[in-house]
Amino acid sequence: MCWVKVEILYVADCRSHPAAVQLVRDVLVSQGVIAEICEVLITDNHMAKAQSFRGSPTIRVNGRDVAGESSQSAHCALSCRLYPDSSQIGLPHAEWIRQALVNACEADTG
């Protein structure tokens, strides 16, 4: 059994936030992973910068963004986030979350 920490960072009134929480829960159940889910409300630009916030919602597993690192990592702002090639606007692929969980569990047992 694997235990991970999942953070869902979001801005107030983010329409994708509730769906992101549900997506994370669904993937956790399907993978049989136990997780602490922390929902973090980003309230201002200072907090966005301090959290390396890349838009709402941002999902991290054990501190790593499920979408990986990109050239946009340095860009932090109170904004919505779009995920490339995702079928659901404002949400990452479920597979990205699943893979992040697998990687975290492998690192935990490695």
N, C-alpha and C positions, 0 to 999 in steps of 0.2 A: 504494500500500500504506500502511496506517495502523498506527501503533504506539501502544498505550495501556497504562496500568497499571491492573490490576484487583486490588482488595483484597477478601478475604473474611474478615471479622471474625467470630469465633465463641467460644463458651465450651466448656470441656472437657465431654465426653460429650454434645454437641449431636447429636442424631440426624439433623438436617437438613444438617449440615456436609458430609459426603461427597457427598450429592446436589446441594448447592449448587455444589461444585467441579465436578462432572460437568456440571451445567447450564451453567455459565460456559464450560467447554471446548467443549461442543457448540455453543453460540451463536457462540463465537469462530471455530470451524471453518466453520460455515455462512455467516458473514459474511466470511471470509477476512481476519480481523484478527489481527495479531501482538500478543501481549500478554505482559507480565510479570505473573504471578499471584502475589500475596503473600497467604499465609494467616497471619492475625494472631490468636493466642490471647489473649483478654482474660481476665486472671487475677484482677482485683480491681476494686472500685468506683472506686478512684482512676484506674486505667487506663481503665475504661469512660467516666468523665467526660472524661478527657484526649483520648480518641479519639471523643467524641460518639457512643458506641456505643448503638444503638437496639434491640439485641436480636440474638440469634443465630439464623441467620446474617444479617449485614449485608453487602451487596455494593456496592462503590463502583467507579466507573470514573473514572479521573483525579480522584479525590477527591470525586466526587459520588455520592450515594446513588441507586441505580437506581430506588428508589421515590419519589424526589423529596423535597422538604422538607415538613414538616408541623408541626402544633402539638406533636407528640410529640418534635420534635428536641431539645427541652431536657431531656426525660426520658431519663436514661442509667442503666442498671442491668444487672446480670448476670442476664439472663432470656432466655427463648425469644422469638422474633419471629414474629408472624403477619402475613401480607400479605393485605389485603382482596381479596376476589373471586378469589383464586388457587385453582386446582383442586388444587394440591399443598400440603398443610399444611407451613408453615415455609419455603416457597420463593416467590420473586417470580415473576411471569409471565415467560416467556422473552422475550416482546415488550418488556418493560421493559428487559431487559438489551440486547437488540438495539438499541432506540432510544437507550439511553445510549451504546452504541458508535458509532452513526451520528452522534450529537451531538458526541462527542469527536473523531471523525475530521473532521467538518465544521469544528470549531473549529481543528483542527490545520492544515487546508489553507486556512482563511479568512484 
